[in-house]
Structure formats: structure tokens, C-alpha cells
Amino acid sequence: MSPLRIVITGAPGSGKTTCFERLKTLPAFSGFVFFEELARELLIENPGYRHDKGEFHREIYRRHVVREQAIGNKPFISDRGSADAFAFHPESAEDVGTTIAGEYARYTAIVHLGTSAALGESYYFLDDVRDESVEQALAIETAITNVWKDHPGYRFITAKEDFEDKYQDFLKTMTALVTTP
């Protein structure tokens, strides 16, 4: 049986990082390797990537592949997956010599968290790295949906006014994934 390889994805303001960090503390997920989000790491490393989106997303893709291969046959949970790069820069798939179908085969399940931008400006917050407007966040959500929606293990968790309600939906989804034979 293949190991579980789960992607947590979503547009800015979706709560990916918070959900991901909480998940890492739960005993039911202690057997997983957790991969941090690469985009944030790369932008902190080199803010100049904001001006070369093609190179930025090709580098994200390359690093996804390298780290996933490095762990061999271990199960993992990743804050974003390789095909997320194609939502932001569709040309990257051809640039790196892959297809969406090829990337789907890398993962067991995709858990897509809906962005708080869908709830309006009072629920959506910017930070030092996240600088997208509400409209841009919603456009990114549409692009991510379009990239992942046909994956057989795709699940979408709607944004909610109370983040704890959304987190509980997320936790139920994740728990079902790791306990279902």
C-alpha cells in the first residue's frame, strides 16, 4: 500500500498555516513528515522573487520534488503541493516538463481550505509576506480550485466566520483521511 501523501492548500487568508501547525501537535499525525510552505520561505529568503514569477514558481516546484523524493516511502502532509505552482504560473508545468495528471499521481488527497477573503474585508488580514488584496485572494482561490478540483481525493472546506468551526471541519476531514483503510 502506498503511503498517505496529503496536500493542504488554499489562497491567502485560508488558515493553511494555522491548521498545519495545529495538526503537527496531534498524536494521530505523529507518523507523518510535515513539509512547510515553500513560497513564504522563498520570499523571505529572496524578496526579489516577487519580480520573476516564472523562476519563483519553477523553484517552488523543484524544491517540492526534491524534498518529497528525499523522504522515500514515508507518509507526509505538505503545506501546498507541487501543482500549486501552476495555479499561480500555469506556464510552469510545461517549463518543468510535467502535467497536472502527473502531479495528481504524487498525492493521495488534497484538502483545500477556503479563503477568508470570501467572507469580506473584515475577515481577511495582510502581513509582511501576504500582500494580496481581497480580489486577488479570490482570484487565487479560483485558480487553485481549477488546478486541484479534478484530483480524485480533492476536498474543499468552506471559509467560516468562526475559524474554530472551520478548523473542526478540517480536523474531521484529516482524521477521516488517516483512519480510513
Protein Blocks (a to p, Z undefined) as FASTA:
>chain_A
ZZddddddddehklmmmmmmmmmmpmklmmpccdddfklmmmmmmmmlmmmmmlmmmmmm
mmmmmmmmmnomaccddehifklmmmmmmmlmmmnopafklmmmmpmbdcddddfklnoj
klpccdfklmcdfklmmmmmmmmmmmmmmpmkbccddddfblmlmmmmmmmmmmmmmmpZ
Z
